[in-house]
Structures are given as structure tokens and as C-alpha cells.
């Protein structure tokens, strides 16, 4: 069975026992979360929109940060430069149940 879920405005195609990185979800390692299902495909039977009865349950494995992204601005001959950086927060989850 395959499902398309929505997490923080982004869509992911998932299967049972799959691990993936999604935008930050509140919770700590070991917590269980229920995810919103947009589309479900069970052996050729496709369910979309309000006809979706499938439920996707996942477990939070860990909270991680992505690579450093640096934004650098400079104006030539003016002595102006600005350097900022950030690391995006992600949550590593494992899909435990898909029915």
C-alpha cells in the first residue's frame, strides 16, 4: 500500500517501514504521530480526497538540523558586507502503520 501524506504544506509518498526527513514536527524521540492522508492506493484501488479512509501512523526517531546555508551580501567599494547563516530543523520519522 502506498499513500501520499501532507506534512507542513509539503507532500510525501510513503510506504510501510519507510524512514524520511520531514519539516520540524513537535515532539521528542519515541513519540507517535498521526499524519494527514491525501491519497491512498491499495492494490489498485485508488482513494482521493474525502473518500480516503486510510490512516498513516509514524514514530519520531530524532530531531535533526540540516546543513548550514549562508546568505552573504556585499556592496562593492562601500565597505558594506553582511553574513548570515541558518540551519533548517527537520524531523526524522519512520512510518510504522499504514492501513
C-alpha positions as CSV (number, residue, x, y, z in Angstrom):
1,X,0.0,0.0,0.0
2,X,1.2,3.5,-0.9
3,X,-0.1,6.8,0.5
4,X,0.6,10.5,-0.1
5,X,0.8,12.4,3.1
6,X,0.9,16.1,3.9
7,X,3.3,17.5,6.5
8,X,3.7,21.3,7.0
9,X,2.5,22.1,3.5
10,X,4.7,19.5,1.7
11,X,3.6,16.2,0.2
12,X,5.5,12.9,0.6
13,X,4.9,9.5,-0.9
14,X,5.3,6.8,1.8
15,X,5.2,3.1,2.3
16,X,5.2,1.0,5.5
17,X,8.6,0.9,7.4
18,X,10.0,3.8,5.3
19,X,12.1,6.5,7.1
20,X,12.2,10.0,5.8
21,X,13.1,13.6,6.9
22,X,10.1,16.0,7.1
23,X,9.9,19.6,8.2
24,X,10.1,20.0,12.0
25,X,7.3,18.3,14.0
26,X,6.8,19.0,17.7
27,X,7.7,16.1,19.9
28,X,10.7,14.1,21.0
29,X,12.2,10.8,20.0
30,X,9.8,7.9,20.5
31,X,6.6,9.9,20.2
32,X,3.8,8.7,17.9
33,X,2.2,11.0,15.3
34,X,-0.8,10.7,13.0
35,X,-0.3,12.2,9.5
36,X,-2.9,13.7,7.1
37,X,-3.5,11.4,4.1
38,X,-4.3,13.0,0.7
39,X,-4.3,9.9,-1.5
40,X,-4.2,6.1,-0.9
41,X,-3.5,3.3,-3.3
42,X,-4.3,-0.3,-2.0
43,X,-3.7,-2.9,-4.7
44,X,-5.0,-0.8,-7.5
45,X,-7.9,0.8,-5.5
46,X,-7.3,4.5,-5.5
47,X,-8.9,6.8,-2.9
48,X,-8.6,10.6,-3.2
49,X,-9.9,13.5,-1.2
50,X,-12.8,12.9,1.2
51,X,-13.1,9.2,0.2
52,X,-9.7,8.4,1.8
53,X,-10.2,6.1,4.8
54,X,-6.5,5.2,5.2
55,X,-4.6,6.2,8.3
56,X,-0.8,6.7,8.5
57,X,0.9,6.5,11.9
58,X,4.6,7.3,12.3
59,X,7.2,7.4,15.1
60,X,9.6,10.2,15.6
61,X,13.1,8.8,15.5
62,X,15.1,12.0,16.1
63,X,15.2,15.8,15.7
64,X,18.0,16.9,13.4
65,X,19.3,20.1,11.7
66,X,20.2,20.4,8.0
67,X,23.4,21.7,6.5
68,X,24.4,25.3,7.1
69,X,23.1,27.8,4.5
70,X,24.9,31.1,4.3
71,X,23.5,34.3,2.9
72,X,26.2,36.8,2.1
73,X,25.5,40.3,0.9
74,X,28.1,42.9,-0.2
75,X,28.2,46.3,-1.9
76,X,31.3,47.0,-3.8
77,X,33.6,49.9,-2.9
78,X,31.4,50.8,0.1
79,X,32.8,48.6,2.8
80,X,29.4,47.0,3.4
81,X,29.1,43.3,3.9
82,X,26.7,41.1,5.8
83,X,26.9,37.4,6.5
84,X,24.0,35.4,8.0
85,X,23.5,31.7,8.2
86,X,20.9,29.2,9.4
87,X,20.3,25.5,9.7
88,X,16.8,24.2,8.9
89,X,15.2,21.9,11.5
90,X,14.0,18.5,10.3
91,X,12.4,15.6,12.0
92,X,13.3,12.0,11.1
93,X,10.3,9.8,11.2
94,X,9.5,6.1,10.5
95,X,6.2,5.1,9.1
96,X,5.0,2.3,11.4
97,X,1.4,1.7,10.3
98,X,-0.4,2.2,7.0
99,X,-3.9,0.9,6.8
